[in-house]
Amino acid sequence: MNEHDLDIGDDLEITKMTRRASAGGTWVIGTLHGHRFDALVFPEHAECPDYELGESRISKLWIRREADKQTVCNFDRGWDIRPTTKKAAAIVDFLAAGLAEHTYGS
């Protein structure tokens, strides 16, 4: 199977969700297509659009490929490491499209 055949999302597993009491938002930890991710997701859009991944309500997103423990993406209110593989880019797109809705139901 090549990367173009992947149906991103089939094996999404949320392993932990922790709501932050002081600053708001929810840390969401999970796995997807052999990668682990940690994301800080908010119920509302960021006041400063640069602090949000597109219009995803995600302000922080870290993705690690589990096979070799390599960080393949890191967004912390801006790009520190843009996706380094096509699979990492597809995972970013998938999470940006629906993680906030999954977390907050809207």
C-alpha positions in Angstrom: 0.0 0.0 0.0 1.4 3.4 -0.9 0.6 6.7 0.9 -2.0 7.6 -1.8 -4.0 4.6 -0.9 -4.3 5.6 2.8 -7.7 6.4 4.2 -6.6 8.7 6.9 -8.8 8.4 10.0 -9.7 4.7 9.9 -7.5 4.0 12.8 -7.8 7.2 14.8 -7.6 6.5 18.5 -7.9 9.2 21.2 -6.0 7.9 24.2 -6.4 10.9 26.5 -8.3 14.2 26.7 -7.4 16.7 29.4 -9.3 20.0 29.8 -7.1 22.8 31.0 -8.7 24.7 33.9 -6.6 27.9 33.9 -6.1 28.8 30.2 -8.9 26.9 28.6 -8.6 24.5 25.8 -8.2 20.7 25.8 -5.1 18.6 25.3 -5.9 15.7 23.0 -3.5 12.8 22.7 -3.9 10.0 20.3 -2.6 7.8 17.5 -3.2 7.7 13.8 -1.5 5.7 11.0 1.6 4.8 13.1 2.0 8.3 14.5 1.3 9.8 17.9 0.0 13.3 18.2 -0.6 15.8 21.0 -2.9 18.7 20.2 -4.1 21.7 22.1 -7.6 22.4 20.9 -10.0 25.2 21.8 -13.8 25.6 21.5 -13.4 29.0 19.8 -11.1 30.4 17.2 -7.9 32.2 18.3 -8.0 36.0 18.7 -4.8 36.1 16.7 -5.3 34.0 13.5 -1.5 33.3 13.4 -1.9 31.3 16.6 -4.2 28.8 15.0 -3.5 26.1 12.5 -5.7 27.4 9.6 -9.2 27.6 11.0 -8.9 24.4 13.0 -9.1 25.8 16.5 -5.8 23.9 17.1 -3.0 26.1 18.6 -0.4 23.4 19.2 0.1 20.1 17.3 3.0 17.8 17.6 3.3 14.6 15.6 5.8 11.8 16.0 6.3 8.8 13.7 6.3 5.8 16.1 8.5 3.5 14.0 11.6 5.6 14.6 10.4 8.1 17.2 11.1 11.1 14.8 9.1 14.3 15.1 7.5 14.8 11.7 5.5 18.0 12.5 5.3 20.6 15.2 3.0 23.6 15.2 3.2 25.9 18.3 1.2 29.0 17.5 3.2 28.9 14.2 5.3 26.3 12.4 8.4 25.0 14.1 8.6 21.9 11.9 6.3 21.8 8.8 5.1 18.2 8.0 8.2 16.3 6.8 6.3 13.5 4.9 3.2 13.2 2.8 1.7 11.0 5.5 2.4 13.6 8.2 0.8 16.3 6.0 -2.3 14.1 5.5 -2.6 13.6 9.2 -2.3 17.3 9.8 -5.0 18.0 7.3 -7.3 15.3 8.8 -6.9 16.6 12.4 -7.3 20.2 11.3 -10.5 19.3 9.5 -12.3 17.7 12.5 -10.4 17.4 15.8 -12.1 20.4 17.4 -15.5 19.2 16.3 -14.7 15.8 17.7 -13.5 17.3 21.0 -16.3 19.9 21.5 -19.1 18.5 19.4 -19.4 21.6 17.3 
